[in-house]
Amino acid sequence: MFKSLAAGCLGVSILLTSLTASAAIGIIPKPQHMQTGEGSYTLDADTGIDAPNDARAREIVSFLRDAVRDQTGIRLSDSPHTHGIVLAIDPSVKGDEAYRLSVTSRGVIIQASTDKGLFWGVQTLRQLLPLQHGAPALLPVVQIDDAPAFAYRGFMLDVGRHFYPLSFIKQQLDLLSYYKINTFHWHLTEDQGWRLQIKRYPKLTSVGAWRTEADGSRYGGFYTQAEARELVEYARQRNITVIPEIEMPGHAVAALASYPELSCTKKPIPVATTWGVFKDISCVGDPNTFVFFEHVLDEVMTIFPSPWIHIGGDETPKDRWKDCASCQALMHAQGLQDEDGLQSYFIRKIQAYLASKGKTLVGWDEILEGGADKNAIVEVWRMWEGHDEARKALANGNRIIVAGSFYLDAPSDRLTLKNVYQANIAGSSDDPIYAAHRAQILGGEAPLWSERANPFNAESKIYPRMLALAESLWTNPAHDDASFADFDRRLQVQYPWLDAQHVAYGAEDHAVVQ
Ligand code: TNX
């Protein structure tokens, strides 16, 4: 009896509060500072946008106009005489991605010292809009001062094991940008498929992009350079940098199937059809290997303006190098201790090549083996017991990206929403290495490896966990239950929006927090 009474009261109060615009504020990632006030501002066809008159600001204005139209059906005025929304560059808003968003009963002002900040302010504004067409577009009176805790907030997609159409990736960029993820790491080459057109080496895609499955069917696909450029541009418009990854010297079977002369055995091999780590790797003893990768990277660098290039470097068994006379000769000539030293020599040479073109090398944490140059950025994935790669990299002076806690291919009961939300990216301040090297921790990234993921099930693995990571990296919330419960409440506000975008998100791994 009491229960149903309470439920009845709750029903009435929900009805009342839903009439005020601030009832359903559920911004993710949670802004650093937010103060709600009384009242609202209503967007309508007489609302216009004032913005700086430069190319990027004009793009941001048209992005906002499109978003408002898609979400509410309202076409904002484009007359220069109407007002309501102001985007302004203001150097007093400190921080590369910081912004201030003020909604008063008279209008909306977004201020930032950079275009990036303005764009994130627009993304927050979108989260304040009502969902239904036809509903009055009330924005709650609110003052937000916001900036990210971590500069690197990434998502990685392995398109090697399974191929994903460009349209799928674009949809992910739309969603990721909505949650202020700023980096898309495109894992473009694998044992099971080379996915980027390289004009100088056409067999990489005529041979290396295709595999013959056990049932005899042909599986594969690749992106032309024009398509890759299209994606880079699509990402740029959404404040996302695309970092390409070209795997070397391991995970190279598809490349070696295309050009067997680059392997140590020189024997033809097929593009891999099973998962795992393969012994056939690029032959470090052959100078043509360096020529090949330099040529490949030359083309990669014309497509991707990112200042960082990921070269993989993970999971490289050295058996072939042990059995290869030219590799052993190189090792001795260079005075290297062992094959790990040879790998380090290889990576450093590639790093020097990239540096000569103004680019910084990023690699998985195996690049530490045999010694890494401190200017390399280390993406740390081996974080389980017995591994100490993050601390090793920090102590060596490298900047790091933390990925190991966010493997989206893991089922949601092994990597729960709460695990992702509460991951301590900055490490414990009691740990002297983490404490001393905090500035080297760039942020985090969630990889989706695709042995078991494909375009049909990927969204159920990416979402909603990616929203938890977005908040963990942007807001760096307290790791307590109250913060998680608050996140979970806001997540419930996000689901209808995700539904409206037709996102096939997965189930949460826990009962909804009441
Ligand atoms: C390890 S993490 C890999 C990938 C696999 C993944 C499977 C890393 C740098 N390498 O090649 O897909 O495990 O979860």
Residues whose N, C-alpha, C, O or C-beta is under 5 A from the ligand:
A	BS01	TNX	D314 W364 W381 W449
